[in-house]
């Protein structure tokens, strides 16, 4: 399922960076990985990097609500709450 987010080089597509809601959803999904699911490990690394960047640079495309969701997700990963 997650292969569709990768480009022809096997990297997560940089076009995903423009969709912060999508990045947040992928970030949350990556927390349900189990040992050996390398693609979800890669997804976690990719999404953390880009979500943190969006927050640090105060991305003007982010609504205050989405910005708050991203900050909350980065501070408290979804799985910890389960």
N, C-alpha and C positions, 0 to 999 in steps of 0.2 A: 504493500500500500504506500509506503513512504518513498519508494523508488521514484515515484512520479514527481517528487519535489527536487530531484537531482538533475543536473545538466548532463551533457554528453561526456563530460570529463569525470563524472561520478561524484561531483561536489554538489552541495546544496546550492540551488540557483540563487544568485544575487537578486533576482527579481522578487524573491520572497521578502526581502528587506523592506520593500515599500508597503507591504501589508502587515502592519503591526498586529492587528487582530489575529491574522493567520499565524504569525510568529508566536503569539501568546498561546494559541491553541496547540501548536506543535510543541512548544515548550512544556505545556501541561501534559500532553500525551507522552512525551519522552520520560516522564517520571514513572510511568508504568512499565518500564523496561525490565527485563530479566537478564540474568547473566548470559552473555553470548549474543545479545541483540546489538551488534555494532552500529547499525544504522540509527538506532535510538540514542546511543551514546554520542554519535556524531551530531544528531539533531539537537541534543541538549547543549553541546558545546557551541554550535552555530547560533542557536536561539538566545542563549545567555549573552553571548558577545554582542549580538545586534540589539537585543532588548535593553541591555545596559547602556549601549551607545545612544539609543533613542532617548532614554531617561537623562543621561548625562548632558546631552546636547539640547535638551528641552525642545525636542522635535515639534515644530509649529503645526505639523499635520495631526498631532495627537490631541484629541479632546481631553479636557481635564478628567473626565470619567475614565477614559481608557488609560491615561497616564497613571491614575491612581490604581487601576487594576494591575498594570504592569509592575508598578512599585510593590504592591502587596504580594503579587505572585513571586517576584524575585526575593522578597524578604522571607516569605513563608511558602515553601514549595508545597504543592497540592498534596503530595503523598503523606507528608507529616501530619496533615489534618485527618487522615483516614484511620 
